[in-house]
Amino acid sequence: MCELERHCSGRANFQMAEKIGFLFLRLILILGIVTVETFEREIAAALMAYEKYVICVDKTPADFQASLQSLTKKAIAAYENRGPGMRHGIALDKFVTVILSQSDEERPMCGIYFNLHSPYQKSALPKTVSELKIKN
């Protein structure tokens, strides 16, 4: 009988202790592996796309890079502190969304999405105004 079995009363408690130990070990592996540098490839691809395709008056490429690194840190924190049964960590601002998704590998998948936004976009009608319907 192992030391852990001696301290646990019954097989059910031992199985629960095994699960907790496994989750704790996985958490240690995730905490040791997942950093902003883990996703350098994804960040570099997003920066190239930003410089080539995105027109943004509010952020220079350097500001975008700083914002992207900050959002990645926030997504990592959300991913590490997610609740039971949750698979994602998400961080976003007005221009970009960073999502980390649990995968079968130790390294989570990282998605960086540009949020479509236009300062010239029409706002929705106020709730007090009804839509004008044309009669045929």
WOSULZI-V990699 format. One record per helix or strand. SS is the DSSP state (a for helix, b for strand). FROM is the first residue (numbers start at 0). TO is the last residue. Records with the same first field share a line. If there is no record, write none. Layout:
BEGIN
SS = FROM-TO ; FROM-TO
END
This chain:
BEGIN
a = 2-6 ; 10-32 ; 35-52 ; 60-79
b = 87-91 ; 95-100 ; 108-113
END
